[in-house]
Amino acid sequence: MTTADIDSERPNGRSGHGPAGGFEVFRDDRGIPHLKAGSALALARAQGHNAALDRAWQLETERHRVLGTTAAFLGAEALDWDRFARRARLADTARRCYERLAPETAAWVGAYVDGVNAGLAEGAARAPEFAAAGLAPGRWEPWTPLGVWLSTHILFAGFPTKLWREEVARRLGDDRATLFATDGPGTSGSNGWLLTGARTTTGAPVIAGDPHRFIEDPGVYQQIRLACPEFDVVGLAVPGVPGIAHFGHTGGVAWAITNAMADYQDLYREQLRRTADGGVEALGPDGWYRVHAHTETVEVAGGEPETVEIVETDRGPVIIGDVHDDPPGDEASDAPVISLRYPPRVTGDLGFHVLPALLRARTVADLDTALDGWVEPVNVVLAADTTGATLHRVAGHVPVRPHENRLRVVPAHDPAYAWREGAEPTPRTEVDEATGTAVMANERGLAAPLGIEFAPPHRARRIRELLGTPPGAGARELTGPPWSSADMAAVHTDTRLASSRQLLSLLAWAPDLGPDAERLRDRLLLWDRHMDADSTDATLYSRLRADVVHRLAAHPALRPVTGDADPWRSAAYPALFRPWLAAVPRIGYALETLLTVGLLPYEDRLAIVAASAEAVAATQSESPWGQVHRVSPWQALPGATPEEVWPGLAGDHDCVLSTSSVPGITDLFARGPAARYVWDLARREDSLWVVPFGASGVPGSAHHRDQSELWASGRLAPVTTDWNLLHRTEESTITMTTSTVVPALRPAVHEQKVEGFGVVRLVPVDPAADADLLHDWVTEERARFWGMADHTREQVQEIYEFVDSLPTHHAYLALRDGVPAALFQTYEPDADPVGECYDVQPGDFGIHLLIAPAEGEGAVKGYTDALLTAFIGYVFSDPAHLRVVVEPDARNEKALARMVRVGFELGPEIEKPEKTARLAFLTRAALGLV
């Protein structure tokens, strides 16, 4: 092979070859991975590799969600999310946050990504969804885990609720804006509780609970163990994100969270206009000013691609509405244009430095210190350690701004609604010594100063009631202190529906009931109010509730929010937000409030309940609750039909067992316990956990569904901690050298900030680690002039290994803000065949350039010119280089025009064995350099 076979070169002193970073993989009898490695970095690679094997389809779906490219393989149903992800600039925000990570945190995240990329092809081969969707696995970037975290939690603060309040205030009056607040009925939410050592059989604390989220297949949490010389942690990880964020036990300290229900995202009503040159201006406090705007194309499987305009003002990205040229007063120009302001977009911080700190925590004090840097979502945290110390606090970033921002959409041009410096203080409290308990259930409590709407108090009160019940209180109740880890399952599965009180009270006083309705009333008044799976009374109550919801929706007092008085306005909101704007579910969740407050006369409320009782009594249906109350898991793949592997389930949205149906819409539920856990601080091996499906996300595998029956019945599996009880797997003793570390972690030979573009770093190519990436680039049709279109991955690696051996040729990856953006190669012309084709002058220095395909927000105007600025800056940083020489294919008119544009002077055509090339030269003098 000669240098004529390539367009490349190599760096001075290659980085990356170092000691092995191997790891071992063990699994328990339920297939839960226990990973062991010699360092934290090697362990992060192990976690990424394992996630790729066990959850490849889930990981790739999440990566595409970050990029807003899911419609390309999921079809038009995914288009709403893709529009939002791009307009909210999730990927760009993740890149920004990654850039600001400390080097050690970036290395840790990068090692995880490295492991994902190493295992993704094998994981995808195991997952049938890839073939079904026609999807090939892609490549994770160093910032992708930050994007997964952001996209997973961007809707957690519920900013679309402000759109609903805006509509309620407009239609019913400002004083009714919070009429439908979830304090009234509530939706499904997470539970957590802590018992101090004074309340347990062991004398050490116990923490238990269950996060309630959408039930997804595969599950949103992965049971895992991460062990290295620095730490040994069990917990629930989020696939696609390194470490264990929300629920973990390090042996010395354990922690758990619930959503604090804080409000930390704002919506601003913008005024935009198009300029004569096609740009966009926004109205700010100081008048009209030009804002960022560009367009992106969203591909749609089975449909036409869609162009989306991305606009960002000083408040944040515009997520609702479009720029119009219509005169003021036109219907289109009056449609809402709303921007979203959220902390990571403003601060460039997602709090990822907290994640490795949590793994290293040994005490409550360690954990507390780490959580001071938490950003989002804003959580209530319970923690305890083996010394008996406890923690109950809020963690997260809530911006300081006017109270009105939390309630409604506020005007963008008014400076009164701007964010101020700093963040709101995060409340904390002591665990109640008298009861030895602390409870968190999304209720208005510790986090009350930070939010507007919270879950109703029913779950929190019920948990406290259960934990405080004295011995002998009844077969249904717990038998009182002291408690063991095994007792916690009875709290997890409690089905008492306290929110039924108001409706049943009205039923008791409902007038003029017929005989059948009277029998129904008597029966429900004797009902124990437990939503048990075998209870037909629970089903009757649900039907009564649904009928009341629909009659309320038809009442004249609520017709302004349930009717079509202003159809264009609701249509103006993206479909993604319509669940927040649907009136009947809002009424269903707010039923307790609406049956209590004076919006409707008391007589009307009685009449509605009486009419509903007559209607339900007439059906004479006797279905057990579990027959109609079934789980409907979310799956990304369109048309996928999950097999039913469990019987009918108990619970409802205000039960501790919060399996949330939608009153007035369906008895099915899509939200519920996404996991259950019990952390024992006396003996970690007495801890317990369970997930809805299983440890594996691979359909048909032995551990894809093997926890379903446990989960459905309310039982838990033991957490295995004895390595002798685990099974070494076929993935064991996998070795990854540090040469496979992602490019962003390699030392740079040159770094330059290009204004308006980002930071460009040149790092040496590692032939083995970068072979997949380079092969993807050089074999694309757009790279046909590069001359490697028919090369295999192995051939590409061999070529760059040869380049790496030459002292006169060097190959670099150009990284834009840490993301590979181009292949840049340099050579000394008198040591290259090109030197035989022209008169080489002293100080000549040759370069080759291949720009990577720029997708999403990377495809910006001036992309290549910005990179060239950095490359030329690198070359001329050496005063010995007097003239840059390039030799693109003579047919590559686009490349030649670009060279001329940046100052190159065209030279003669030359004949090379593989192509006819056109020389071009750029001198230091031409750039004004001496």
DRENMARDO-687847 format. One line per 8 residues: number of its first residue (from 0); their letters; for each residue z negated, y negated, x negated of C-alpha. Coordinates in steps of 0.25 Angstrom, whole numbers, always signed. Each point is the difference from the previous one (the first is absolute). Layout:
# residues N
NUM	A	Z,Y,X  ...
//
This chain:
# residues 930
0	MTTADIDS	+0,+0,+0  +3,-14,-5  -5,-13,+5  +13,-2,+7  -4,+10,+10  -11,-10,+5  -4,-14,+4  -14,+0,-5
8	ERPNGRSG	-10,-2,-11  -15,+3,-4  -13,-8,-3  -7,-3,-12  -12,+10,+1  +1,+8,+13  -13,+1,+8  -6,+11,+8
16	HGPAGGFE	-1,+12,-8  -15,+4,-1  -10,+10,+4  +3,+9,+12  -5,-5,+13  -1,+14,+7  -8,+3,+13  -4,+12,+8
24	VFRDDRGI	+1,+3,+14  -10,+8,+8  +0,+3,+15  -11,+5,+9  +2,+10,+12  +6,-11,+8  +10,-5,-10  -8,-13,-3
32	PHLKAGSA	+4,-5,-14  -10,-1,-11  +6,-7,-12  -6,+0,-14  +5,-8,-12  -4,-4,-13  +0,-15,+3  +1,-10,+12
40	LALARAQG	+15,-3,-3  +3,+15,-1  -7,+2,+13  +7,-11,+7  +13,+7,-4  -5,+13,+5  -4,-7,+14  +14,-6,+1
48	HNAALDRA	+7,+13,-4  -9,+8,+10  +3,-10,+11  +15,+2,-3  -1,+15,+2  -9,+0,+12  +5,-13,+7  +14,-3,-5
56	WQLETERH	+6,-3,+14  -12,-9,+4  +1,-7,-14  +15,-3,+1  -2,-5,+15  -11,-9,-5  +9,-5,-12  +11,-3,+10
64	RVLGTTAA	-9,-7,+10  -4,-10,-12  +14,-3,-3  +4,-1,+15  +11,+11,-2  -5,+11,+10  +11,-3,+10  +10,+5,-10
72	FLGAEALD	-5,+15,+2  -9,-1,+13  +10,-8,+8  -1,-12,+9  -14,+4,+5  -5,-5,-14  +8,-13,+0  -12,-8,+6
80	WDRFARRA	-9,+4,-11  +11,-3,-11  +3,-14,+5  -15,-3,+0  -3,+6,-14  +12,-8,-6  -4,-13,+8  -14,+1,-4
88	RLADTARR	+4,+3,-15  -9,+12,-2  +7,+5,-12  +1,-14,-7  -15,-2,+3  -3,+14,-6  +8,-4,-12  -8,-13,-2
96	CYERLAPE	-13,+7,+1  +4,+10,-10  +4,-10,-10  -14,-6,+1  -7,+13,-3  -8,+1,-13  +7,+9,-10  -10,+11,+2
104	TAAWVGAY	+2,+1,+15  +15,-1,-1  +0,+11,-10  -9,+9,+10  +9,-4,+12  +13,+3,-9  -5,+13,-4  -2,+4,+15
112	VDGVNAGL	+15,-4,+2  +4,+8,-12  -6,+12,+6  +7,-2,+13  +13,-2,-6  -2,+13,-9  -3,+8,+13  +8,-6,+11
120	AEGAARAP	+13,+8,-2  -8,+13,+1  -8,-5,+11  +12,-4,+8  +6,+14,-2  -12,+6,+7  +1,-10,+12  +11,+3,+10
128	EFAAAGLA	-1,-14,+6  +9,-5,-12  +11,+9,+4  -2,-3,+15  +1,-15,-2  +11,+1,-11  -9,-7,-10  -1,+1,-15
136	PGRWEPWT	-13,-3,-7  +0,-14,-7  -8,-6,-11  -13,-6,+1  -2,-14,-7  -13,-4,-7  -4,-9,+12  +4,+10,+11
144	PLGVWLST	-15,+5,+2  -4,-14,+3  +11,-1,+10  -4,+12,+7  -14,-5,+1  +5,-13,+5  +9,+5,+11  -10,+10,+4
152	HILFAGFP	-10,-11,+3  +8,-12,+3  -2,+2,+15  -15,+3,-1  -5,-14,+2  +8,+0,+13  +7,-13,-1  +9,+3,+11
160	TKLWREEV	-12,-1,+10  +2,-15,-3  +13,+1,+7  -6,+6,+12  -11,-11,+1  +10,-10,-1  +7,+5,+12  -13,+2,+8
168	ARRLGDDR	-4,-14,-3  +14,-6,+4  +0,+8,+13  -15,+0,+4  -5,-12,-8  -7,-2,-13  -13,+4,+5  +5,+14,+3
176	ATLFATDG	+6,+3,-14  -10,+10,-4  -1,+6,+14  +6,+13,-4  -9,+1,-13  -3,+15,-4  -14,-3,+1  +2,+4,+14
184	PGTSGSNG	+7,+13,+0  +3,+3,-15  +10,+9,-6  -3,+12,-9  -7,-4,-13  -7,+6,-12  -14,+5,+0  -10,+0,-12
192	WLLTGART	-15,+2,-1  -10,+2,-11  -14,+7,+0  -10,-4,-11  -7,+11,-7  -12,-2,+10  +9,+6,+11  +6,+12,-7
200	TTGAPVIA	-5,+14,-3  +3,-2,-15  -7,-13,-2  +14,-6,-5  +9,-9,+8  +12,+5,+9  +12,-8,+3  +10,+5,+11
208	GDPHRFIE	+11,-5,+9  +14,+1,+4  +12,-10,-2  +8,-2,+13  +14,-3,-2  +14,+5,+5  +0,+15,-1  +12,+3,-10
216	DPGVYQQI	+7,+12,-5  -3,+2,-11  -13,-7,+0  -3,-14,-5  -12,+5,-8  +1,+11,-11  -12,+7,-4  -1,+1,-15
224	RLACPEFD	-9,+1,-13  +3,-8,-12  -7,+4,-13  +0,-5,-14  -10,-3,-11  -3,-13,+6  -2,+4,+15  +0,+11,+10
232	VVGLAVPG	+3,-5,+14  +3,+7,+13  +6,-8,+12  +11,-4,+9  +12,-6,-7  +12,-7,+6  +12,+7,-4  +9,-10,-9
240	VPGIAHFG	-13,-7,-5  -8,+4,-12  -15,+3,+0  -9,+1,+12  -2,-13,+8  -7,+1,+13  -8,+13,+0  -5,+6,-13
248	HTGGVAWA	-12,+7,-7  -1,-1,-15  -12,+9,-1  -9,-12,-2  +4,-9,+11  +8,+2,+13  +6,-10,+9  +8,-2,+13
256	ITNAMADY	+6,-11,+8  +5,-5,+14  +9,-11,+3  -8,-13,+1  +9,-6,+10  +1,-13,-8  +11,-10,+2  +6,-3,-13
264	QDLYREQL	+15,-2,+4  +6,-13,+6  +12,-3,+9  +7,-13,-1  +10,-6,+9  +11,-6,-8  +11,-9,+2  +13,+3,-8
272	RRTADGGV	+13,-6,-1  +13,+4,-7  +6,-10,-11  +14,-3,-2  +1,+9,-12  -5,+12,+8  -14,-1,-5  -13,-1,+8
280	EALGPDGW	-10,-11,+1  -14,+1,+7  -9,-11,+5  -13,-1,-8  -11,-10,+0  +8,-10,-9  +13,+2,+8  +12,+9,-2
288	YRVHAHTE	+2,+8,-12  +9,+11,-5  -5,+14,+0  +3,+13,-6  +11,+8,+8  +9,+11,-3  +7,+12,+8  -2,+15,-1
296	TVEVAGGE	+8,+11,+6  -8,+11,+7  +8,+14,+1  -1,+8,+12  +3,+14,+1  +10,+3,+11  +1,-15,+3  +6,-13,-6
304	PETVEIVE	-8,-7,-11  -8,-12,+4  -1,-13,-8  -14,-6,+0  -3,-14,-5  -13,-1,-8  -6,-14,+1  -14,-4,-6
312	TDRGPVII	-7,-13,+2  -12,-6,-8  -8,+8,+11  +6,+13,-2  +12,+9,+4  +6,-3,+13  -2,+13,+8  +4,-4,+14
320	GDVHDDPP	+12,-9,+4  +13,-4,-6  +6,-13,-6  +9,-7,+11  +10,-11,-1  -3,-3,+15  -4,-14,+4  -15,-1,+4
328	GDEASDAP	-3,+3,+14  +10,+12,+0  -6,+13,+4  +3,+7,-13  -5,-12,-9  -13,+0,+9  -2,+15,-3  -13,+3,-9
336	VISLRYPP	+2,+0,-15  -13,+5,-6  -4,+2,-14  -11,+10,-5  -10,-4,-11  -8,+11,-6  -9,+0,-12  +8,+9,-10
344	RVTGDLGF	+12,-8,+2  -8,-13,-3  -9,+5,-11  +9,+11,-7  -12,+10,+1  -2,+13,+8  -13,+3,-7  +6,+13,-7
352	HVLPALLR	-9,-2,-12  -11,+4,+9  +5,+14,+2  -2,+6,-14  -14,-7,+0  -4,+8,+13  +3,+13,-7  -9,-4,-12
360	ARTVADLD	-11,-5,+9  -13,+8,-3  -10,-9,+9  +0,-9,+12  -1,-12,-9  +13,+5,-7  +7,+1,+13  -5,-13,+5
368	TALDGWVE	+5,-7,-12  +14,+7,+1  +1,-4,+15  -2,-15,-3  +15,+1,-4  +5,+7,+12  +11,-7,+8  +6,+7,+11
376	PVNVVLAA	-2,+6,+10  -13,-7,+3  -10,+11,+2  -15,+3,+3  -5,+9,-11  -12,+10,+0  -4,+6,-13  -12,+8,-6
384	DTTGATLH	-3,+6,-13  -9,+11,-5  -12,-9,-3  -1,-4,+15  +6,-14,-1  +9,-4,+11  +11,-10,+3  +5,-7,+13
392	RVAGHVPV	+10,-11,-2  +14,-6,+3  +10,+0,-11  +13,-7,+0  +7,-14,+0  -1,-8,+12  +7,-14,-3  -8,-13,+4
400	RPHENRLR	+7,-8,+11  -2,-6,+14  -5,+9,+11  +12,-3,+8  +9,+8,-10  -8,+13,+4  +3,-2,+15  +14,-5,+1
408	VVPAHDPA	+14,-3,-6  -2,-14,-7  +10,-11,-3  +5,+1,-14  +2,-15,-3  -14,-3,+3  -9,-1,-13  -12,+3,+9
416	YAWREGAE	+3,+15,+0  +3,+2,-14  -8,+10,-8  -11,-5,-9  -5,+4,-14  -8,+13,-1  -4,+11,+10  -10,+2,+10
424	PTPRTEVD	-13,+6,-5  -1,+15,+4  -12,+3,+8  -10,+11,-4  -13,+5,+6  -11,+10,-4  +0,+14,+7  -11,+0,+11
432	EATGTAVM	-12,+6,-7  -7,+3,+14  +11,+9,+4  +6,+4,-13  +14,-2,+5  +12,-9,-1  +12,+1,+10  +14,-6,-1
440	ANERGLAA	+10,+2,+11  +9,-13,+0  -10,-6,+10  -4,-15,-1  -11,+0,-10  -1,-2,-15  +15,-5,+0  -2,-9,+12
448	PLGIEFAP	+2,-13,-8  +13,+5,-5  +8,+3,+13  +3,-2,+14  +2,+13,+7  -8,+13,-3  -2,+14,+6  -10,+0,+12
456	PHRARRIR	-14,+4,-4  +0,+14,+7  +3,+9,-12  -10,-7,-9  -11,+0,+10  +3,+15,+3  +0,+4,-14  -14,-7,-2
464	ELLGTPPG	-5,+6,+13  +4,+14,-5  -6,-2,-14  -13,-5,+6  -2,+10,+11  -13,+7,-2  -1,+16,+0  +1,+7,+13
472	AGARELTG	+9,-11,+7  +9,+10,+6  +11,+10,-4  +11,-10,-1  -8,-9,-9  -3,+2,-15  -14,+6,-2  -5,-12,-8
480	PPWSSADM	-4,-2,-14  +0,+5,-11  +15,+1,+0  +9,+9,-9  +15,-2,-3  +3,+11,+10  -6,-8,+11  +10,-11,-1
488	AAVHTDTR	+12,+7,+7  -8,-1,+13  +1,-16,-2  +15,+1,-4  +3,+7,+13  -9,-7,+11  +8,-3,+12  -8,-9,+9
496	LASSRQLL	+8,-11,+5  -9,-12,+2  +11,-10,+4  +1,+8,+13  -12,-7,+6  +6,-13,+6  +11,+8,+7  -9,+10,+5
504	SLLAWAPD	-10,-11,+5  +11,-6,+8  +4,+13,+6  -15,+2,+4  +1,-12,+9  +15,+1,+4  +1,-2,+15  +6,+8,+12
512	LGPDAERL	+4,+13,-8  +6,+11,+7  -6,+14,-1  +8,+5,-12  -3,-13,-7  -14,+1,+3  -1,+14,-6  +7,-5,-12
520	RDRLLLWD	-10,-12,-1  -12,+10,+1  +6,+9,-10  +3,-10,-11  -14,-7,+2  -6,+14,-3  +9,+2,-12  -7,-1,-14
528	RHMDADST	+11,-9,-5  +4,+9,-11  +15,+1,-3  -1,+15,-3  +13,+8,-1  -4,+10,+11  -5,-11,+10  +9,-3,+12
536	DATLYSRL	-9,-11,+3  +4,-7,-12  +15,+1,+4  -4,-5,+14  -6,-12,-7  +12,-3,-8  +9,+1,+12  -9,-10,+7
544	RADVVHRL	+0,-9,-12  +15,+0,-1  +2,-3,+15  -10,-12,-1  +8,-5,-13  +13,+0,+8  -6,-7,+12  -6,-11,-9
552	AAHPALRP	+13,-2,-6  +6,-3,+13  -11,-9,+5  +5,-15,+1  -11,-5,-10  +7,+8,-11  +14,-1,+4  +3,-11,-10
560	VTGDADPW	-2,+10,-11  +6,+12,+6  +12,-6,+7  +13,-5,-6  -2,-15,+2  +6,-3,-14  +8,+12,-4  +7,-7,-12
568	RSAAYPAL	-13,-2,-7  -5,+14,+0  +14,+4,-4  -1,-10,-12  -11,+8,-6  +5,+12,-9  -1,+14,+6  -10,+4,-10
576	FRPWLAAV	-11,-10,+6  +3,+4,+14  -12,+10,+1  -9,-11,-2  +7,-8,+11  +0,+11,+10  -9,-4,+12  -3,+13,+7
584	PRIGYALE	-7,+6,-13  -7,-14,-2  -6,+1,+14  -3,+15,-3  -8,-3,-12  -6,-13,+6  -4,+7,+13  -15,-1,-2
592	TLLTVGLL	+1,-15,-2  +10,-2,+11  -9,+7,+10  -12,-8,-5  +4,-14,-1  +4,-10,+11  +15,+0,-2  +1,+8,+13
600	PYEDRLAI	-10,-2,+12  -10,+11,+1  +6,+4,+13  +14,+2,-6  -6,+9,-11  -7,+9,+10  +12,+1,+9  +9,+4,-12
608	VAASAEAV	-10,+11,-4  -1,+5,+14  +15,+0,+2  +1,+8,-14  -10,+10,+5  +8,+3,+12  +12,+2,-8  -6,+9,-10
616	AATQSESP	-7,+8,+11  +13,+3,+7  +6,+7,-12  -11,+11,+0  +3,+3,-14  -10,+8,-9  +6,+0,-14  -10,+2,-11
624	WGQVHRVS	+0,-13,-10  +5,+9,-11  +12,+4,+7  +5,-14,+1  -7,-7,-12  +9,+5,-11  +3,-5,-14  +14,-6,-2
632	PWQALPGA	+1,-1,-15  +10,-10,-7  +11,+6,-8  +10,-8,-8  +12,+9,+2  +7,-3,+13  +0,+12,+10  -11,+8,-7
640	TPEEVWPG	-8,+7,+10  -14,+4,-6  -5,+14,+4  -13,-1,+8  -10,+8,-8  -13,-4,+7  -6,+0,+14  -2,-12,+9
648	LAGDHDCV	-9,-10,-6  -12,-8,+5  -4,-14,-2  +6,-14,+4  +1,-14,-6  -14,-4,+1  -6,+13,-3  -6,+3,-14
656	LSTSSVPG	+11,+11,+0  +10,-12,+1  +13,+7,+4  +7,-12,+6  +8,+2,+13  +7,-13,+6  -6,-3,+13  +10,-2,+11
664	ITDLFARG	+11,+6,-9  -3,+14,-5  -11,+10,-2  +6,+4,-13  -5,-6,-13  +6,-3,-13  -12,-6,-6  -13,+7,-4
672	PAARYVWD	-8,+6,-12  +10,+0,-12  -11,+7,-7  -15,+3,+1  -9,+0,-12  -15,+2,-3  -5,-4,-14  -13,+7,-4
680	LARREDSL	-7,-8,-12  -10,+12,-3  +11,+10,-2  +14,-4,+0  +4,+15,+2  -6,-2,+14  +9,-11,+4  +11,+3,+11
688	WVVPFGAS	+13,-5,+4  +12,+4,+8  +14,-6,+3  +9,+2,+13  +10,+9,-6  -1,+5,-15  +0,-4,-14  +15,+2,-2
696	GVPGSAHH	+11,-8,+6  +10,+11,-1  +4,+6,+13  -2,+15,+0  -9,+0,-12  -13,+8,+1  -8,-13,+0  +8,-8,+9
704	RDQSELWA	-8,+3,+13  -12,+8,-4  -10,-11,+3  +5,-3,+14  -9,+9,+7  -12,-5,-7  +3,-14,+3  +3,+2,+14
712	SGRLAPVT	-13,+8,+2  -8,-11,-7  -4,+9,-12  +1,-4,-15  +3,+8,-12  -9,+0,-13  +4,-8,-12  +1,+9,-11
720	TDWNLLHR	-5,-5,-13  -2,+13,-9  +13,+1,-9  -3,+15,+0  +3,+1,+15  +14,-7,-2  +13,+6,-2  +9,-4,-12
728	TEESTITM	+14,-3,+5  +14,+1,-4  +0,-15,-3  -12,+2,-10  +1,-5,-15  +11,-9,+3  +2,-9,-12  +6,-14,+0
736	TTSTVVPA	+1,-7,-13  -3,-15,-1  +15,-2,-2  +2,+2,+15  -9,-12,+3  +8,-10,+9  +8,-10,-8  -9,-12,+5
744	LRPAVHEQ	-11,+6,-8  +8,+0,-13  -1,-11,-11  +11,-10,+2  +9,-5,-12  +2,-13,+8  -6,-7,+12  +6,-12,+7
752	KVEGFGVV	-3,-7,+13  +12,-5,+7  -3,-11,+10  +3,+4,+14  +3,+15,-4  -13,+6,-6  -5,+5,-13  +11,+9,-8
760	RLVPVDPA	-6,+10,-10  +9,+8,-9  -7,+14,-3  +6,+11,-9  +8,+11,+8  -7,+14,-1  +11,+10,+2  -8,+11,+6
768	ADADLLHD	-8,-9,+9  +11,-9,+5  +11,+11,+1  +0,+1,+15  +0,-16,+2  +11,-2,-10  +8,+12,+5  -1,-6,+14
776	WVTEERAR	+5,-14,-5  +12,+5,-9  +6,+9,+10  +1,-10,+11  +14,-4,+4  -4,-15,-3  -2,+5,-15  +13,+7,-2
784	FWGMADHT	+3,-10,-12  -12,+6,-7  +8,+13,-2  -11,+10,+4  +4,+3,+15  +2,+15,-2  -12,+2,-10  -12,+9,+4
792	REQVQEIY	-14,-4,-1  -2,+8,-13  +13,-6,-6  -6,-14,+3  -13,+4,-7  +7,+5,-12  +8,-13,-1  -12,-8,+0
800	EFVDSLPT	-8,+9,-10  +12,-2,-9  -1,-15,+1  -15,+1,-2  +3,+6,-14  +9,-11,-5  -7,-12,-7  +12,-9,+4
808	HHAYLALR	+0,+3,+15  -11,-3,+10  -1,+3,+15  -10,-8,+9  -4,+0,+14  +0,-14,+6  -12,-1,+10  +0,-11,+10
816	DGVPAALF	-15,-2,+4  -3,+14,-5  +12,+6,+8  +12,+6,-8  +12,-10,+2  +10,+3,-11  +4,+8,-12  +1,-9,-12
824	QTYEPDAD	+6,+6,-13  +2,-7,-14  +8,+4,-12  +4,-5,-14  +15,-1,+1  +3,+4,-14  -7,+13,+3  +8,+3,+13
832	PVGECYDV	+14,+4,+2  +2,-14,+7  -1,-6,-14  +13,+7,-4  +7,-8,+11  -3,-14,-4  -4,-9,-12  -15,+2,+0
840	QPGDFGIH	-7,-13,-4  -14,-1,-7  -11,-2,+11  +9,+8,+11  -9,+8,+10  +6,+8,+11  -6,+3,+14  +3,+9,+12
848	LLIAPAEG	-5,-3,+14  -1,+9,+12  -7,-7,+12  -8,+9,+9  +3,+1,+15  -8,-11,+7  -5,+4,+13  -9,-8,+10
856	EGAVKGYT	-6,-12,-5  +6,+2,-14  +14,-3,+4  -2,-15,-2  +10,-11,-4  +2,-2,-15  -7,+14,-3  +9,+4,-12
864	DALLTAFI	+1,-14,-5  -15,+0,-1  -1,+13,-7  +11,-5,-10  -9,-12,-3  -11,+9,-4  +9,+9,-8  +7,-12,-8
872	GYVFSDPA	-14,-5,-2  -4,+13,-7  +12,+1,-8  -1,-15,-5  -15,+1,-3  +4,+7,-13  +6,-12,-8  +9,+10,-8
880	HLRVVVEP	+8,+2,+13  +11,-11,+0  +10,+6,+10  -1,+10,+12  +11,+9,+2  +4,+7,+13  +11,+10,+3  +1,+3,+14
888	DARNEKAL	+12,+8,+6  +12,-9,+1  +1,+4,+15  -14,-5,+3  +4,-14,+5  -14,-2,+6  -7,+2,-13  +10,-9,-8
896	ARMVRVGF	-2,-11,+10  -15,+1,-1  +1,-1,-15  +9,-13,+0  -10,-6,+11  -12,+1,-10  +8,-5,-12  +7,+11,-6
904	ELGPEIEK	+14,-2,-6  +10,+11,+2  +7,+7,-12  +11,+10,-1  +2,+13,+7  -3,+12,-9  +3,+15,+1  -12,+9,+0
912	PEKTARLA	+1,+16,+1  -6,-1,+14  +5,-13,+6  +8,-13,-2  -11,-11,-3  +0,-15,+0  -9,-7,-10  -8,-12,+3
920	FLTRAALG	-9,-8,-9  -12,-9,+2  -5,-8,-12  -14,-7,-2  +8,-13,-2  +6,+1,+14  -14,+1,+6  -5,-12,-9
928	LV	-9,+9,-8  -1,-3,-15
//
